[in-house]
Amino acid sequence: MAAKKKFNFEASMVRLEEIVSLLEKGDAPLEKAMSLFEEGAGLLERMVLEKHVLGQDNYTGILIACQ
């Protein structure tokens, strides 16, 4: 049985910032941009879920980082 990889909030935040930067450049082909968007949406969903499960209800930092 494969071990479940532990979620790393900080690493996910860094990756989300990278994705936002790549998408803001606007030079990625459509298929790549869609793939990046889906990855970012998944990361954001997981980040919010992790904060909720840990009892941290302040999502302001996440939302600001994604704008």
C-alpha positions as CSV (number, residue, x, y, z in Angstrom):
1,M,0.0,0.0,0.0
2,A,1.4,3.4,-1.0
3,A,1.9,5.9,1.8
4,K,-0.4,9.0,1.6
5,K,1.7,12.1,1.0
6,K,1.2,14.7,3.7
7,F,-0.2,18.0,2.5
8,N,2.2,21.0,2.8
9,F,0.2,24.2,3.1
10,E,3.3,26.5,2.6
11,A,4.6,24.6,-0.4
12,S,1.1,24.7,-1.9
13,M,0.9,28.5,-1.4
14,V,4.3,28.9,-3.2
15,R,3.0,26.7,-6.1
16,L,-0.2,28.7,-6.3
17,E,1.7,31.9,-6.5
18,E,3.8,30.4,-9.3
19,I,0.6,29.4,-11.2
20,V,-0.9,32.8,-10.8
21,S,2.3,34.4,-12.1
22,L,2.3,32.1,-15.2
23,L,-1.3,32.7,-15.9
24,E,-0.9,36.5,-15.6
25,K,1.8,36.5,-18.2
26,G,-0.8,35.3,-20.7
27,D,1.7,33.5,-23.0
28,A,0.8,29.9,-22.1
29,P,-1.1,27.9,-24.8
30,L,-4.7,27.5,-24.0
31,E,-4.4,23.8,-23.0
32,K,-1.5,24.6,-20.7
33,A,-3.4,27.6,-19.2
34,M,-6.4,25.4,-18.5
35,S,-4.2,22.7,-16.9
36,L,-2.5,25.4,-14.7
37,F,-5.9,26.8,-13.8
38,E,-7.2,23.4,-12.8
39,E,-4.1,22.7,-10.7
40,G,-4.5,26.1,-9.0
41,A,-8.2,25.6,-8.3
42,G,-7.4,22.2,-6.7
43,L,-4.7,23.6,-4.6
44,L,-6.9,26.4,-3.4
45,E,-9.7,24.0,-2.5
46,R,-7.3,21.8,-0.6
47,M,-5.8,24.8,1.2
48,V,-9.2,26.1,2.3
49,L,-10.2,22.6,3.4
50,E,-7.0,22.2,5.5
51,K,-7.5,25.5,7.2
52,H,-11.1,24.6,8.0
53,V,-10.2,21.1,9.3
54,L,-7.5,22.7,11.5
55,G,-10.0,25.1,12.9
56,Q,-8.5,28.2,11.4
57,D,-11.4,30.2,10.0
58,N,-9.5,33.2,8.7
59,Y,-9.1,32.7,4.9
60,T,-8.2,36.3,4.3
61,G,-4.5,35.5,3.6
62,I,-5.5,32.8,1.0
63,L,-7.9,35.1,-0.7
64,I,-5.5,38.0,-0.9
65,A,-2.8,35.8,-2.3
66,C,-5.1,34.6,-5.1
67,Q,-6.2,38.1,-6.2
